[in-house]
């Protein structure tokens, strides 16, 4: 802004001068805010990119279930499910006027989480085992279906248990039967469960007698030798004529 005062003279014969003001506006600038990809899910990170035509730096603000990762102004961490609104601004300076802000809105969906029924083997005539399941991934990975953001199977993240069932009964013929897993009372606000069934293999009676030795369960050296030869120790179930065999793969055998 500049101001200039006129100076009158007695002989000018001109009208009485008045003061005036000359306003010089800053140059106009605009913001180009690159679109945020759709399909965002809980636990993902988004790098925001935008540029002002002035070359001045662009700042971001955000509302909704998100934070700026490590206080870095252009990296969002999606830490919940819902709607996130991101606004890009450039305040201007002595040469440029403030740019018109640009806003984008995205929907954050639950992240997928694997819930997998374990597989089991038993002899015909033996009772069905107590079916079990796993949640997430066997190890910490970044693959879909794993816990994210350092989550784990704790009550603040996930509650309840799934239902597991099979059509096989004690008298079912040898064969393979599905172990069907459904949601039951499982609940996790930030996750969408991905269920995977297991199998129950019913073998002919006496299938495991040739290696199912209860003594191995109480004798480490025998158990080590049995495992080396692909045999496995068994643990007798109280009050039953069957023995329990657990493999390294987590399968359960019930053998006579």
N, C-alpha and C positions, 0 to 999 in steps of 0.2 A: 504494500500500500504506500502510495506516495502522495504528498500534499504540497501544492505550490501556491504562494500568495502573490497577487498582482500589486504593483506599486503605482498609485496614481500620480499625475503631474498637474500643476496648476494651469498650464497652457494647452493641455491635450484636447480639451473640448469634448472628451468622451464621457460616456455614462460612468457613474460611480462604480468602481470595480467591486466585486464580491469574491470572497474566498471560495475555492472549489476543492474537491477531493477526487483523485484518480485512483481507482481500485484495479489492481492487477491480480486476476485469479490464477491459482495454480493449475498446471496442466492436468487434463483428465487422464486417469489410468483405470484399467480394468483388470479383473482377476480371471485367470483360466484355471479352474479346479477340475483336475482329471477325475472321471467317474470312479466311484468305489465299486468294485465288482459285487454283483449280487451273490446270494447263496452263502452268506457268512454264518458261522456257527460259533457257539460258546467256546471260548478258549483260543480262538484264532487271533492273530496279530495283523493289523492293517497299516501299511505305510501310506501316508497321505502325501500327495504331490500336487502343488499348485504354484503358479507364477503370476506375478503382476507385470503388466506391460511396461511399467516404469523401471523394472529391475529391482525394486525394493523388496525386502523379504515379506513373505506372507505368514500370518499367524493363524493358529487354529484353536477353536473352542469346541467342546463336545458335551452333550447331555445324554442321559440314559445309562444303561448298564455297561459302562466302559470307563477306563482310566488311561492316562498317557503313560506308556511303559517307561519306567525309570525317569519320569518327568521329561522325556524327550517329546517335543511339541508336535512331531509329525508321525509318531508311532502309537496307534491305539491298541490296547489290550481289551478284548471283549470278555468281560468277567460276569456276564449274566445273559439272560434271555429277554428279548423285548425290542423296543425301538430306540435307535441311536441317531441323534441329529448332530451333524458336524458342520461348523460354519468357518469359512475362510475369510480373513479380513486383512486390509492393508490401510494403515492410518494416514498415510501421506506424510509430506514434509514441507519445507519452504518452497519447493518447486512443484510439488504434485498435490492435488487435492486427494482426500480420502477416497478410496475405491468403494464402489457398492459391494457389500458383502455377498458371498455366494454360499448357499446352504445345500447340503445333501442329507437325505434320510435313508437309513438302511434298517432292515429287519434282521435280528439275530435269532437264529433257531437253536434248539438244543443240539448238543453234540452227540453222535452215535456212541453207544456203550455196549460192548459185547457181554452177553450173559449166556454161558455155554454149559450145557448138561454134560457131566462126565459119563464115560462109557464103562460098562461092567461086563463081566463074564461069570456065569454060575452054571452048576450042573442042573440037569432036569431033576425036579423033586426037591431041590434046595429052596429056601425062601428067598424072595427078592431082597436085595441089599437096600440099605438106606441110601437113596439117590442123593448125590451132591452136585455142586455146580461151581463154576468160577466166574468172576466178574472182571472185565477189562482184558488186559493182555498178560501173557505169561511173564513178560519182562517189560521194563520201561522202554517203550518205543514211541515213535510219533505217528504210528499207523492209525487209520480210522478204527474206532472201536475201543481205544485205550482211554484211560483217565487223562485229563488235561489239567494244566495249571497246578500241578503238584497235588491234585485231588487223589483220594484213595477211598477204600471201602470203609468209611467211618460215618456215624450217624448224622453229622452236619452236611454230608454230601449225599448219602443214599440210605434209605431205611426200608424195612420189610424184607420179605423173602419170596422167592418165586414158588410156583407149584410145579412139581415133577411127578409124572405118572407114566405107566406103561400098561399095555394090554396083557402082558405075560403074567401068568399065575404059576403057582408051584408045579402044577401038572402040565404046563405048556410043553409042547413038543420041541425038540432041539431046533434051533434056528435063530434068526436075528430079529429083535423087536425094538421099535423106537422107544426112546426115553424122551417123552415130550415135555418141554419146559414152557411155561406161560408166566405171565406177569405176577399173578398172585397179589401180594401186598407190596411189591417193590414200588418205590417212589423215589425219584430224583429230579428236582425241578429243572436242572440244567442239562439233563441227558435224555436221549431217546433210546430205549432199549432195543438191541438187536439180538433176538433169541436164536440159538442154534441147538437143535436136538442132539442127544447122544444115542447110544445103542446099548441094548442088553442082549448079549449072546448067550443062549441056553445050549449047553453042550450035552452029549449023551451021558447017562449016569456012569460014574467011575472014571470020567475022563482024566481027572487029575491025581488019581491015586498013586500013579507011578512016581510022582515027585512031591506030593504034598505030605510032608513029614513034620508033625507038630514039635518034635524034639529040636528042630532047627531054630525055632523061635527063641529058644532058651540057651542056645549054644552058639556064640558069635563065630567061632572057627568053622563049625558045620554050615552055618548060614552063608559064610563067605565062600566056601567051596561050592555049595549048592548054587549060589548066584553065578559063580564062574562058569558052571556047567548049564546055565540057563534054567536051573531049578530055583525055587523060591521057598523060603520058610513059611510055615503056616502058624497061625495062632488059634488055638481051640476056643470056640465060642461057648461060654458057660451054659450048661444045661442042654446043649445040642450035640448031635453026632457029627456035625459039619465042622470044618476048619476054615478060617479066614485067611486068604492070601492077598496081599497087596503088592503090586508091581511098582517099579520105579516110574512107570507112566501113569500111575494113579488109578489103574484098573483094579477092580475087586473081584476075586474069585471065591466062590464058595464051593468047597470040595469035600467029598466024603472021607 
